[in-house]
Amino acid sequence: MKLRQLDFLLVVTMAVAAAVPSCGQAAAPVPDFNGIWAHPSLGFGPPLSGPGPVRNKSRLPSGAGKFDQLVGDYSNPILKPEAAEIVKKRGEISLSGLAFPDPDNQCLQNPVPYIFWNFDIQLLQQPGKVTIIYQHDDDFREVRLNQPHPAKVIPSVHGDSVGHYEGDTLVIDTVGIKVRPYTMADRFGTPYTEGIHVVERYRLIEYEAAKAAQELAEKEWPRVGDNIDRNYRGKGLQLEFTVEDKGVFTMPWSATQTYLRAARTEWEERVCAENVGHYYESQYYSDKDAHIPTADKPDF
């Protein structure tokens, strides 16, 4: 009996020793995502598998979506009826020749996952956190590493983001994304609730795979941005993200965004013009309230 107990303890000890690195064993290296990355399209790339995002019903002769006429496919099975109706109404506004207000054209901070349209991003890997800077109005997010979400998350535009590394992949989990006027999940005006949950997975992929992924994305979203280094042949950065929101979507869906190194290696300050005004709003936007608030008379 004692012999069996000793054999059992020996097996357990060997299993634990195999699972825990020895004191002299180096930890797995953290992948280097630092620097400026770029992609050329206004919308999301196709998913690696499973249900994908809302697509554009308005198409060019080439078969690609019309980036300047955003008519979301409200028949996409990921949408609940109420969400489909909102997407449909916003598509009708686009077909009328006007634009519905969105975080980009209203110079607002971009919520997650809408923010992933940005052509240029800069990743800064720092002790205890990762900072992501976006092209639009120098918007940025800070991701705390190896920490949980607080017990009570206070909703904010970007939500509360925590991350960790899984081998060669940076995983970011975001909750608590605030709902405000003109906030939406994508370019088609797809709504979301404060129950939205987004998981991002960033990893480096070979140049040829990254180039092919960008070309595939361009079949849906024609090239608009042009800050990709044409001479670069190193690895690309691929973001795969999954979105869940039981208040809006019938199922989780995912999409991708694939980046190559940017041609401009210094981060330029960009400020979104806020001089929309009543004339501009009446000419282009469907919403009478989608202009910068102005006073009827000076306050001094």
C-alpha positions in Angstrom: 0.0 0.0 0.0 2.8 2.4 0.9 4.6 1.5 -2.3 1.5 2.5 -4.4 1.3 5.8 -2.5 4.9 6.5 -3.2 4.4 5.7 -6.9 1.4 8.0 -7.1 3.3 10.9 -5.4 6.2 10.3 -7.9 3.9 10.6 -10.9 2.3 13.8 -9.5 5.7 15.4 -8.8 6.9 14.6 -12.3 3.8 16.1 -13.9 4.1 19.3 -11.9 7.8 19.6 -12.8 7.0 19.2 -16.4 4.3 21.9 -16.3 6.3 24.6 -14.3 9.4 26.1 -15.9 12.6 25.7 -13.8 14.1 28.8 -12.3 16.8 28.9 -15.0 14.3 28.6 -17.9 13.6 31.8 -19.7 10.0 32.9 -20.2 8.5 32.9 -23.7 9.5 36.0 -25.6 6.9 38.7 -26.1 6.2 39.3 -29.8 7.2 42.7 -31.0 4.3 44.7 -32.3 5.8 48.1 -31.7 5.6 50.7 -34.5 3.3 52.2 -37.1 1.1 49.8 -39.2 -1.3 50.6 -42.0 -4.1 49.1 -44.1 -5.9 50.6 -47.1 -9.6 49.9 -46.6 -12.4 51.7 -44.8 -14.2 48.6 -43.5 -13.5 45.3 -41.9 -11.9 42.3 -43.6 -13.6 38.9 -43.9 -13.6 36.5 -40.9 -11.1 33.7 -40.7 -14.1 31.4 -40.1 -17.7 31.5 -39.1 -20.3 34.4 -39.3 -18.9 37.7 -40.6 -19.8 41.4 -40.3 -22.6 43.3 -42.2 -21.6 43.9 -45.8 -22.5 46.6 -48.3 -25.6 46.1 -50.5 -24.4 48.9 -52.8 -21.8 47.6 -55.2 -19.4 48.9 -57.8 -19.2 47.3 -61.3 -16.2 45.4 -60.1 -18.3 43.8 -57.5 -16.7 45.6 -54.6 -18.8 47.6 -52.1 -19.2 51.4 -52.8 -17.3 53.0 -49.9 -19.0 56.3 -50.6 -22.5 54.8 -50.4 -23.0 52.8 -47.3 -26.1 50.5 -47.5 -25.8 47.8 -44.9 -27.2 44.4 -45.7 -30.0 44.2 -43.1 -30.7 40.6 -44.1 -27.5 39.4 -42.5 -28.6 36.7 -40.1 -26.4 38.1 -37.3 -28.8 40.9 -36.9 -31.9 40.9 -34.6 -35.0 42.4 -36.2 -34.7 45.8 -34.3 -31.0 46.1 -35.3 -31.8 45.1 -38.9 -34.4 47.9 -39.1 -31.9 50.5 -37.9 -29.4 49.3 -40.5 -32.1 49.5 -43.2 -33.1 53.0 -42.4 -29.5 54.2 -42.4 -29.0 52.6 -45.7 -32.0 54.4 -47.1 -30.5 57.7 -46.0 -27.3 56.8 -48.0 -29.4 55.9 -51.1 -31.1 59.3 -50.9 -27.7 61.0 -51.4 -27.2 62.2 -47.8 -25.0 60.7 -45.1 -26.1 59.6 -41.7 -23.9 61.0 -38.9 -21.3 58.6 -37.6 -18.3 58.9 -35.2 -15.9 59.7 -38.0 -17.8 62.4 -39.9 -18.9 64.0 -36.6 -15.3 64.1 -35.3 -16.2 62.0 -32.2 -14.0 59.5 -30.4 -14.5 56.1 -32.1 -15.9 53.2 -30.1 -14.7 49.6 -30.3 -15.1 47.9 -32.8 -15.9 50.8 -35.1 -12.5 52.2 -34.4 -10.8 49.4 -36.4 -11.5 51.2 -39.7 -8.6 53.5 -39.0 -6.0 53.3 -41.8 -3.0 53.9 -39.5 -2.3 52.6 -36.0 0.7 52.8 -33.7 1.3 50.1 -31.0 3.4 50.9 -28.0 4.2 47.9 -25.8 5.1 49.2 -22.4 5.5 47.6 -18.9 2.1 46.6 -17.7 0.2 48.0 -20.6 -0.2 48.4 -24.4 -1.2 51.7 -25.9 -2.8 51.8 -29.3 -2.9 55.2 -31.1 -5.3 55.7 -34.1 -5.1 58.0 -37.1 -8.5 59.7 -36.5 -8.0 62.7 -34.3 -5.1 60.9 -32.5 -7.6 58.8 -30.7 -6.0 56.2 -28.4 -6.7 53.2 -26.1 -4.8 51.9 -23.1 -4.9 48.1 -22.5 -3.9 47.0 -19.0 -1.9 43.7 -19.0 -2.6 40.7 -16.8 -5.3 42.4 -14.8 -9.0 41.6 -14.5 -11.9 44.0 -15.4 -13.1 45.9 -12.3 -16.1 44.5 -10.5 -18.1 47.5 -11.7 -17.1 48.9 -15.1 -17.9 52.5 -15.7 -18.9 52.7 -19.4 -16.7 54.8 -21.6 -16.2 55.3 -25.4 -13.5 52.8 -25.7 -14.6 50.6 -22.8 -12.4 48.8 -20.3 -9.7 46.8 -22.0 -7.5 44.2 -20.4 -5.0 42.0 -22.2 -2.5 39.2 -22.0 -0.1 37.3 -24.2 -0.9 33.8 -25.4 2.4 32.7 -27.0 2.8 34.8 -30.1 -0.7 36.5 -29.8 -1.8 39.6 -27.9 -5.4 39.0 -26.6 -7.4 42.0 -25.6 -10.8 41.7 -23.9 -13.1 44.8 -23.9 -16.4 45.5 -22.1 -18.2 48.6 -20.9 -18.4 50.4 -24.2 -20.6 53.4 -23.8 -23.6 54.1 -26.1 -23.9 57.7 -27.2 -25.5 59.6 -30.0 -24.0 58.5 -33.4 -22.1 55.6 -31.9 -22.2 52.4 -33.9 -20.4 49.1 -34.4 -19.4 49.6 -38.0 -19.6 51.9 -41.1 -23.2 50.8 -41.8 -24.6 52.2 -38.6 -25.1 48.8 -37.0 -26.1 49.6 -33.4 -24.8 48.0 -30.2 -25.8 48.0 -26.5 -23.7 48.5 -23.4 -23.7 44.7 -23.2 -21.3 44.5 -26.2 -18.2 42.3 -25.6 -15.2 42.5 -28.0 -12.2 40.2 -28.0 -9.2 41.1 -30.2 -6.3 38.8 -31.1 -3.2 40.4 -32.7 -0.4 38.3 -34.2 2.4 38.6 -36.7 1.9 36.7 -40.0 4.2 36.2 -43.0 4.4 39.0 -45.6 2.8 37.0 -48.4 -0.1 36.0 -46.1 -0.6 39.6 -45.0 -0.5 40.9 -48.6 -3.0 38.2 -49.7 -5.3 39.1 -46.7 -5.3 42.8 -47.7 -6.0 42.0 -51.3 -9.0 39.8 -50.2 -10.3 42.7 -48.1 -10.0 45.0 -51.1 -12.5 42.9 -52.9 -15.1 44.1 -50.4 -13.6 47.5 -49.6 -11.7 49.2 -52.4 -8.3 50.7 -51.5 -8.6 54.2 -50.0 -5.8 54.7 -47.6 -2.3 54.7 -49.0 0.4 54.7 -46.3 1.8 51.3 -46.9 5.5 50.9 -47.4 5.8 49.4 -50.9 9.4 48.2 -50.2 8.6 46.4 -47.0 8.7 42.6 -47.1 8.7 41.8 -43.4 5.9 40.3 -41.4 2.4 41.8 -41.3 0.2 42.3 -38.3 -3.2 40.7 -38.3 -6.1 41.6 -36.0 -8.9 39.0 -35.6 -11.8 40.3 -33.5 -15.0 38.7 -32.3 -18.1 40.7 -31.3 -20.9 39.5 -29.0 -24.0 41.5 -28.0 -27.1 39.6 -27.1 -29.1 42.8 -27.3 -28.4 43.3 -31.0 -26.9 40.2 -32.5 -28.3 36.7 -32.8 -24.8 35.1 -32.6 -21.2 36.1 -32.2 -19.5 37.3 -35.4 -15.9 38.0 -36.3 -13.8 40.0 -38.8 -10.2 40.8 -39.5 -8.0 43.8 -40.2 -4.5 43.1 -41.7 -1.7 45.7 -41.6 1.7 46.1 -43.2 4.4 48.6 -42.1 3.5 52.2 -42.8 5.5 54.3 -45.3 5.5 57.3 -42.9 7.6 56.3 -39.9 6.8 59.3 -37.7 3.4 59.8 -36.2 1.7 62.9 -37.6 -0.7 65.0 -35.6 -4.1 64.9 -37.2 -7.1 67.0 -36.1 -10.6 66.3 -37.3 -12.2 69.5 -38.6 -15.1 70.5 -36.5 -16.4 73.4 -38.6 -19.4 71.5 -39.9 -22.0 74.3 -39.4 -25.6 74.4 -40.4 -25.0 74.8 -44.1 -22.7 71.8 -44.3 -25.1 69.8 -42.1 -28.1 70.6 -44.3 -26.2 69.8 -47.5 -24.8 66.4 -46.5 -26.3 65.1 -43.3 -29.7 63.7 -42.6 -29.9 64.6 -39.0 -30.7 68.3 -38.1 -28.8 67.8 -34.8 -25.6 66.5 -36.3 -23.8 69.8 -36.2 -21.4 71.4 -33.7 -23.5 73.1 -31.0 -23.3 76.9 -31.3 -24.7 79.7 -29.1 -27.3 82.1 -30.3 -25.4 85.0 -28.7 -21.9 85.4 -27.1 -21.7 84.7 -23.4 -19.6 87.8 -22.7 
